[in-house]
Amino acid sequence: MSFVELKDVGQREVVPGCRARFVHSDSMTISYWDLEAGAVIPDHAHPHEQISTIVTGEMELTIGDEKRLMRPGMVAVIPSGVRHIVHALIECYVIDVFHPVREEYR
């Protein structure tokens, strides 16, 4: 699959108030998140490296013991196995890149 119309990719609610579209290559997954104000992605970790870019909105992102207010244009790099939490303060649009592929999101 070389070209994808994002509007044609089914959106799924992963946790309440957190909906995403997922696009996969052979070695990575990109997710396009719509987060409602107040939505929380609870404390979790996974073996995937993750890079998160906030496009719109504001959210608190805790990586390990460090918490930051994330605004548009900010990028976070989350190493493999590190616990993290997301709390959308207002409606957000976030793009995450994972390596390797998130098979559970295929």
URZI-V620709 format. One record per run of one state. SS is the DSSP state (alpha for helix, beta for strand, coil for the rest). FROM is the first residue (numbers start at 1). TO is the last residue. If there is no record, write none. Layout:
ss=SS from=FROM to=TO
ss=SS from=FROM to=TO
//
This chain:
ss=coil from=1 to=5
ss=alpha from=6 to=8
ss=coil from=9 to=11
ss=beta from=12 to=15
ss=coil from=16 to=17
ss=beta from=18 to=24
ss=coil from=25 to=27
ss=beta from=28 to=35
ss=coil from=36 to=39
ss=beta from=40 to=44
ss=coil from=45 to=48
ss=beta from=49 to=56
ss=coil from=57 to=57
ss=beta from=58 to=63
ss=coil from=64 to=65
ss=beta from=66 to=71
ss=coil from=72 to=74
ss=beta from=75 to=78
ss=coil from=79 to=83
ss=beta from=84 to=88
ss=coil from=89 to=91
ss=beta from=92 to=99
ss=coil from=100 to=102
ss=alpha from=103 to=105
ss=coil from=106 to=106
//
